[in-house]
């Protein structure tokens, strides 16, 4: 397993920093370990990291811990924050402005779980590394 971790201070720059860390990690996985990381996996990982860190920053005070790991054919993204309240995806509502982050995450990940911790919670999402042709077009600008 290839992994990295970072403590984020939860300020206004932590979301961009988390996305940058995810991109650097997957670039290193490509370069140093020779594992294929398609652009789609890179983009989806950064999207999921951004959404999960945004939620942690919005609902919890204090530091945020980000763990990234390549395990088999997926990138595992784990975000810890101090808020004990577990996230719940809301029902689809086209009239609602905002608060669609968890819905987006659930639509693009291969696996998702939330673990209550002694302090706070850990949200874990798995993004597939390899494109699956059975899933239909995955290139931007497709049909």
C-alpha positions as a printed Julia matrix, in Angstrom:
143×3 Matrix{Float64}:
   0.0    0.0     0.0
   1.25   3.46   -0.91
   0.06   6.23    1.39
   0.48   9.79    2.57
  -1.17  11.85    5.28
  -1.45  15.51    6.15
  -2.85  17.63    8.95
  -4.75  20.64    7.65
  -5.41  23.61    9.91
  -9.0   24.11    8.75
  -8.53  27.68    7.54
  -9.66  29.1     4.19
  -6.7   27.66    2.29
  -7.08  24.04    3.44
  -9.4   22.96    0.6
  -6.99  24.07   -2.13
  -4.09  22.6    -0.15
  -5.9   19.25    0.13
  -6.55  19.16   -3.63
  -2.89  19.99   -4.29
  -1.75  17.24   -1.92
  -4.01  14.71   -3.67
  -2.67  15.67   -7.1
   0.95  15.51   -5.88
   0.34  12.11   -4.27
  -1.15  10.56   -7.41
   1.55  12.13   -9.6
   4.15  10.51   -7.34
   2.3    7.18   -7.55
   2.57   7.41  -11.34
   6.21   8.48  -11.43
   7.81   6.55   -8.57
   5.71   3.4    -8.53
   4.78   3.16  -12.19
   1.11   2.61  -11.44
  -1.43   3.81  -13.99
  -3.43   6.77  -12.76
  -5.77   7.94  -15.53
  -6.67  11.63  -15.68
 -10.24  10.68  -14.76
  -9.06   9.1   -11.48
  -6.89  12.16  -10.78
  -9.85  14.51  -11.37
 -12.33  12.44   -9.34
  -9.89  12.08   -6.44
  -9.39  15.84   -6.29
 -13.16  16.39   -6.49
 -13.87  13.96   -3.65
 -11.04  15.38   -1.51
 -12.39  18.88   -2.12
 -15.95  17.95   -1.15
 -14.98  15.98    1.96
 -12.55  18.64    3.23
 -15.12  21.36    2.49
 -17.67  19.51    4.64
 -15.14  18.99    7.44
 -14.24  22.68    7.39
 -17.89  23.73    7.29
 -19.2   21.51   10.09
 -16.24  21.05   12.44
 -13.84  23.42   14.09
 -10.14  22.77   14.36
  -7.76  20.62   12.4
  -8.65  18.19    9.63
  -6.66  15.05    8.91
  -6.37  13.82    5.32
  -5.11  10.32    4.53
  -4.61   9.1     0.97
  -3.69   5.56    0.02
  -3.52   3.49   -3.13
  -4.83   0.08   -2.22
  -5.19  -2.33   -5.11
  -7.21  -0.72   -7.87
  -8.51   2.25   -5.88
  -7.48   5.43   -4.11
  -8.74   5.47   -0.53
  -9.48   8.96    0.76
 -10.04   9.36    4.5
 -10.92  12.7     6.12
 -11.12  13.03    9.9
 -12.7   15.96   11.72
 -13.73  16.64   15.3
 -17.51  16.87   14.76
 -19.24  13.68   16.0
 -22.34  14.24   13.82
 -22.34  11.76   10.93
 -23.05  13.14    7.46
 -26.24  12.15    5.67
 -26.9   12.61    1.96
 -30.05  14.62    1.44
 -32.82  13.61   -0.92
 -32.49  15.01   -4.42
 -34.05  18.47   -4.68
 -33.46  20.43   -7.89
 -34.67  23.58   -6.13
 -32.06  23.39   -3.37
 -29.08  25.66   -3.78
 -25.9   24.15   -2.36
 -25.46  21.22    0.01
 -25.02  18.73   -2.84
 -21.45  17.73   -1.95
 -22.22  14.36   -0.4
 -24.59  13.53   -3.28
 -21.77  14.26   -5.74
 -19.31  12.15   -3.77
 -21.74   9.21   -3.6
 -22.28   9.4    -7.37
 -18.58   9.08   -8.28
 -17.05   6.78   -5.68
 -16.64   3.02   -5.67
 -17.16   2.78   -1.89
 -18.14   5.06    0.99
 -18.27   4.68    4.75
 -18.32   6.81    7.87
 -16.72   5.69   11.14
 -17.39   7.27   14.48
 -14.06   7.85   16.26
 -13.35   8.4    19.98
 -13.28  12.07   19.0
 -15.16  13.09   15.87
 -15.54  10.95   12.78
 -13.67   9.61    9.76
 -15.26   9.68    6.3
 -13.73   7.21    3.87
 -14.3    7.11    0.12
 -12.75   4.87   -2.56
 -12.18   6.13   -6.09
 -11.48   3.56   -8.81
  -8.04   3.98  -10.38
  -8.86   2.24  -13.63
 -11.49   3.35  -16.09
 -14.19   0.75  -16.59
 -15.46   0.64  -20.18
 -18.68  -0.96  -18.91
 -19.51   2.32  -17.19
 -19.9    4.15  -20.5
 -18.07   7.22  -21.78
 -15.58   8.59  -19.29
 -13.83  11.19  -21.43
 -14.65  14.84  -21.13
 -16.57  16.19  -24.02
 -18.07  12.78  -24.76
 -21.44  12.6   -26.51
